[in-house]
């Protein structure tokens, strides 16, 4: 069985700040996971990458075995595979800046 979502060696920097330094993981169909870590560990950045809201990363992103790289949130939603509801500004989010996503 292939992973539903597989991210390999994901790196994301904002200027001199490295938000993600080679993060990798996979989610199998039917699996429920939690993304936890210290403040500043890159959780929000990872969720934005997964949901297509941040395309400025390097590394491999596969959904259902297909390599993808979303150029914008709209392209992520248009794929029909991953729909993001993350907001870019905390005041736009009714959950105090938390990001949510769902893949089908």
N, C-alpha and C positions, 0 to 999 in steps of 0.2 A: 504494500500500500504506500503510495507516495504522499508526502506532506501536502496539506492544504495550502500552507504558507511556509516559505523557507527564505530566510534572510541570511546572507553569508558575507562576513567581513564588511559590515556597514560602517562607513566613516562619514562624519558630518562636522564641519568646522564653521564657526562664525568669526571670521578674522583669525586672530591668534588663539581663540578659545576652541578647544576640541570637545564637542558635545558627545560624540560617539567615536570610539577608537578601535573599531574592528569588531563590533557586536555581531553575534551570529545566534540564530535559534530557528526552530521549526515547530509548527503546530500541525498535528495530525487531525484528520477529519473526526469530529465528535469530541475533541479535546476542549477542555475549558482551562484557560491559564490566567494567571495574574502577573502583572508587570510591576515589580516592586524595586525600590532602591532608595538610597540617600537623596537628599535634595541636591540637585545639580548633576545627578547621575546620567541624565539623558532620556528619562522615561517619556516626557512630553515630546521630545524630538523624535523618538522612535515611533510613537503613536502617529505623529504628523506624517512621517515617512510612510508608514503602513497604509494610512488612509489617503495618501496622494496629496496631502497639503504641503509637503516639502519635497521638492524634486532636486535639491542641491546636494545630493549625497553621492558617495561612490560605494561600490559593492554590488552584490548580486541579489536580486529580488525576484522570487518565483511564486506564482500563484497557480495552483493546480498543475505544477510542472512546467508552466509557461513563463519564460523570462519576461519581466515587465519593467518599465521605467516610466512613471507618470510625469508628464511635463507640467501638469497643473491639476488642481482639484477636480476641475471639470472633466479632464481626460480620465481620471480615476473613476469618477461616477459613470462616465459614458461607457466604460468597459463592461459595466453591469456586474462585475465580480466583487468589487469592494466599494462600499458607499461610506463616505466620511461625514460626520456631523460635527467635527471639531471646529471651533471658532478660532479666529486668529487673535482676538482680543479677549481678555478675561471678562470684561464687562458685557460681552455678547453671549456669554455662556451662563446658563442658569445654575451651574454647579461650581461656581467659584474658580473658574479657570481649568477645570478638569476636561480632558478630551475623551471622547468615546468614538468607537468605530464598530462596525459589524461586517463580517464577510459571509457570503452565502455560497 
